[in-house]
């Protein structure tokens, strides 16, 4: 399985354009998007010398056996771009670290991220750790002079976000958050249509998220021999190990994450704010309308499985985030509704009947255009080379 998971400039361009051909977009928008993708890929250096190679380290890789893991997927995706090489992997789980190393020929293994950040030959990092480690590692990486790609949700606490933005601004380095829906043409189309008045006055946005799990109490267990549990816990409270706290299920504990509200919510609330033009402003009021309590008892999941939250913005528009309805984002205005998800985009009249013209009718040449990225990983590398800000920086 050992390989560098790399692709040539030509194959990257071909894959970028082929993906857009089957995206189900209206032809006028697909044409614009293909042109942008071609221009971006064509801007790649035709020959990348040894001095231009970007050396990357993956920190927090997870494992692919038994299911996809975002950290390894991000590192493979970024490491596969032209002129990029993954030279180090780091994880507190020896099994995950061994598996990750097998993907990247010649890479070295590390158990402590500080060893990685001390290496002068590493230009950029990919952070795919549990959420409670995102900010400490990201700030340390920026201060060590490394470009950062960090998974969402970017922070665990609001105060952390303020500090991270401050450090990122001062660093003059590239920061990309793993909110990859920003690089999905369907979501960009929906946001462009809304921001250019296709729905008339926007009145409401609904972010439909999945329902979270409940569970517990979970019994303490012996710590696996391959796992450094103390390092995994890091800045969070010291507790006994149980497998339900670790790896993929860390999301259901408030000590490490925020449940579906920050898992899928980081994606869909981001798109809602992008469409509203409020992605650097945020709400002025937040109200929990209803919710279902997590399972009561010691050592149970602590995040809320069901929720209805209203975020009110200075414009008067309310973003309603709920675990009810079809997964996706719904923009509601005077002239109808636009719904968008990872699988489809559709337009509807106020009475609920389908209105394809809301999507298919081209925007005028004078319309506001949003940042174009058709590959979130490529955008990170492209920005490291060009110096332009990434599509989803720390502030967003």
Secondary structure, DSSP 8 states (H G I E B T S, - for coil): --------HHHHHHHHHHHHHTS---HHHHHHHHHHHHHHHHTS-SS--GGG-EEEEEES----TTS--HHHHHHHHHHTSTTEEEEEEE-SBHHHHHHHHHHSTT-EEES-HHHHHT-TT--EEEE-S-GGGHHHHHHHHHHTT-EEEE-SS--SSHHHHHHHHHHHHHHT--EEES-GGGG-HHHHHHHHHHHTTTTSSEEEEEEE----------------TTB-HHHHHTTS------GGGSGGGGGG-TTT--THHHHTHHHHHHHHHHHHT-TTT--SEEEEEEEE----STTS--S-SEEEEEEE-TTS-EEEEES-SSSEEEEEETTEEEEE-SS-EEEE-TTS-B-THHHHS---TTS------S-HHHHHHHHHHH----TT-S--
